[in-house]
Amino acid sequence: QVQLVESGGGLVQAGGSLRLSCAASGSIFSINAMGWFRQVPGKQRELVAGITSGGMTNYSDSVKGRFTISRDNAKNTVYLQMNSLKAEDTAVYYCRIIANAKFYWGQGTQVTVSS
């Protein structure tokens, strides 16, 4: 009943920018937190950035100063603005929300950064 639709991924050159969006819809009573994770083959999925219902944010050390997470509560949407992209940022990015006392995941979107 809950669906997360991601968009904004793609191919960019190092130093470029992308803006990811994730819109949640369905039977959502309230969203406690929203976040972005990324994963590369053979590696553990890692938290990139998160934002709580109170607006507190946290970031992986590797993206601090370059990425910004934000939300639009009216649209149940979370964004990830990614600037100064590096080749090391290449991964599949997944959004996640905590709602209805459960985790919900987006389908993932590929971000590829080339030199």
N, C-alpha and C positions, 0 to 999 in steps of 0.2 A: 504493500500500500504506500510505501515511501520510496520515492525515486530521486536520485541525484543525477543530474545531467551536467557533464563537464564540457567546456569548450575553451578554445584559445591556444591550444598546443600547436606546435609546428616546428619548422626548421629555421634557425637564425644563425647568423655569424657571431663569433665571440665578440663581446662588447655590446651586443644588441639587447633588445627588450621584448618581453612578451607579457601579456596579461591573461591569466587564467580565470575562468569563472566557473562557478558550480552552483546551480539552482536546485533547491530541494522543493519537492511538492508531494502531495498526498496527505495522509492522515497524520499530521504533525500537530501535537498539542503545544509543545514548546521545544525550543532548541537550547540545550545547555552549553554546547560548545561546537566550534567548527574548526577544521584544520586541513592542512595539506601534508601529504606524505609523498615520498618518492622511492622508487625501487629500480635497481639495475639487475640484470641477470646474474644469478649466483650470489647476490647480496641480500642482506636483511632490509626489509622496508623500514625507512627511517622517517621520523617526524621532521618536517621542514619548518612549519609555522603553525601556530594555533592561536585561537582567540576565544575567550570565554564569553558567557552571557553578559558578564559585567564589563567587557571591553578590554580585559587584560590580555596582552599578547606575549608570545614567547617564540623564539627562533633558534634554529640550529646555528651553532657558531659559524658554520661554513657559509651561511647566507646573510648573517647580520650586516646591516648597512647596505645591502643590495636588494633584498626582497622586502615587501611590505604586504601584510595581510590586512584585509578590511572586510566589512560586512554591510549588507543592506537588509536590515531586519524586515522591512515591509515586503521585500521580494524573496525572503528566505535564501539569500544568495551570499556566498563568500567569494572573495577575489584574492588573487595572488599576483601582485605586480612584481615582475622580475626584471631587474636592471643589471647592467654590467655582466651579462651572462658569460659563463666560462664553459669550456668543454666538459669539465667535471660535473656540471649541472645536468648533463644529458641523462635522462631517465624517463620512466613512466610516472606521471604525477597523478595521485589519487586524492580526491577530497573525501572528507569524512565528517559526519555530524554525529553528535550525541543528542538523541531525542527520544522521548518516550522510554527513557531508561535503557536505551539500546544504542548500539553502533550501527551506522549505515554508511556504505561506501559507494563512491562514484565508480564509473566504468573504467576510469583511467584515461589519460591523454598523453601522447608521446611528445616530449620536448627533446629536440636534438640541436646541439650547439656545435657548430663547425668552426675551425680556425680559418 
